[in-house]
Amino acid sequence: MGEEPLYRNFISHIDVDRSINNIEYFAFTTVDDVRVKEFKQDIEQNNDVIEMNLIETNSYKEAIVLTLKKDKNSEIWCSLLKDEQKIFSGNKLFYLNNEYSKILVLSIPENMEGKLRMVISRLNRINEKINRFNLKIKKENFDVYQKRTKSKDKKDRIINLINQNLKV
């Protein structure tokens, strides 16, 4: 007998930990600062010439580190974050640590709020993509349920009830 189709779980949205201790804001003089060290690989990898010049000439003076609320879907997040990281000119809007659990935003003096707004806009765009993925998953789960209704398994009815009514 063939393998039964399985129901898929929804993908959690990307969210920033808003507790005061998990958001860092600091001024610095060089990207060799210990607080920036965990982002160094992403800073040096696949960046455009203009951005690297800003970094090498120590033009950036302000930094924000945001901690992401991680979950089991983080491998999907990695791909989505990488896709939204670069802007049209090829430079990176933000940097990621190796675990994809933190975002670093660098800014020249007096420009942090504008840059942070752009980063938040990108996170919202990622969450819109996740919404579309979740709609597709919901439809696929309903299709699986339709195929399995002949089995009269109570678990299928329970899962379908959850899929139709739980708002995530």
N, C-alpha and C positions, 0 to 999 in steps of 0.2 A: 504494500500500500504506500502511496506517495506521501511526502512530508506535508503536513498541514501548514497553511500560511499563518504567519504570526502578526500580531498587532504591533504597531510601532508607537513609541512614546513621543510626546511633543518635545520640541527643542525649547529650552528656557531662553528667555530674553537676556541680553547683556545688560548688566546693571552695575553701577558704581557703588561701592560701600561708602555711605555718607557719614559714617561715624567720624568725629573730628580727629581721632588718632590715626585714621587710615587715609587721610588726605594730607599731603605734604606740600607746602609752598615755601620756596627758599630762593634767595639770591645766591649767585655763585660767580666765579671768575673764569673757570675752565671746565670742560667736560671731563677732566680727570678727577673732578670732585668725587669723593667716595660715595655720595648719594646718587650719583649718575652712573656709577661703575656697572651696575647690573644691566644697564641698557646699552653699554658700549658696543657690543657686537651688532646690534640692530642699527645703531647710529652709523657705524662704519660700513655696513653692508648695503649694497644696492641704493646708494644715495646719489643725487645728481651733483654736479660740480658746484653750482651756486650754493647749495645747502652745505656742502663740505667746506666751502670757503667761509661761510658764516660761522661754522663750528671751529675751524682751524684758527680763525682770527679772533676767536673769543667774543664774537658779537652778541651771542646770547648771554643774558644776565639774569633772567628769571626762569624758574622751573616749577612745574606742578607735577606731582606724582599721584595718580589716581589708582586705587586698588579695586580690581574687578571682583564681583561676587562670583566665585568659580562654582561650576557644577560639572556633572558628568558629560555634558555636551561640549566641553571646551575644545575638542578637536575640530568641531564645526566652527566654533568661534574663531579659532586660529586662522582658518582660511578666510572667513569674512572680514576679520580685522586687517589681515594683510591686503585684501582687495581694496579696502577703504582708506588705507594708510597714506597712500600717495595722492597728491593733487595733480592737476592738469600739467603742471610744469615738470613733474617727475620727482620733485622733492617730497620728503615725508612730512606729513602734518603732525605726526606723533610717533613715538618709539615704544617698542614693546620689550619687556624682559624675556628671558628665555622660556619661562614657564607660561607666558601669555597671561599673567595674573595682574600685571601692572602696566599702566600707560604713563609715559613721560611726555610732557608738553614743554617745549623750550620756546622762549620768546625774547625778543629784544626789549629793552626797557619801555614800559608804558603800553605794551601791545598784548599783554597776556589775556585780557578779557575777550578781545576779538578772536584770538586764536583758540581759546577755550570754547567759545561759541561754535566755531567751525568743527572742533573735535566732537562736541555734543551732537551737532547736526549729523556727523558721520555715524555716531553710535545710534542715533535715531533711525538713520537709513538702514543700518544693519538690522535693527529690530523690526523694521518694515519687511525686510527680506525674510526674517525668521517667521513673521506672521504669515507670509505667503507659503513658506515651507510647511507650517503647521496646518494651514488650510488644505494643502495637498495631502498631508499625513492623515488628517481627519477624513477626507474622502476615501483614501486608500483603506483606512481602518473600517469604514462603513462597507466598502466593497468586500473586504474579508469577512465581515459579519454576515453580509448577504449570502456569501458562498457557504458559510458555516451554519446558517440557520437550520439546515436540514438535520444537523447533528443533535439539535435540541439540548445543547449543553448550557446549563444555567450561567456558567462563567461568561459565555459569549454575550448573553443578554445583559449581564452586569457590566461588562466592558463597554458594550454599545451604549448603555445608559450613561456611563461615565463620560464617554466620548462626546455624546450629544449635549450633555448638560453642565459639565465642569468647565468653568471659564478660566483659562490659563493664558 
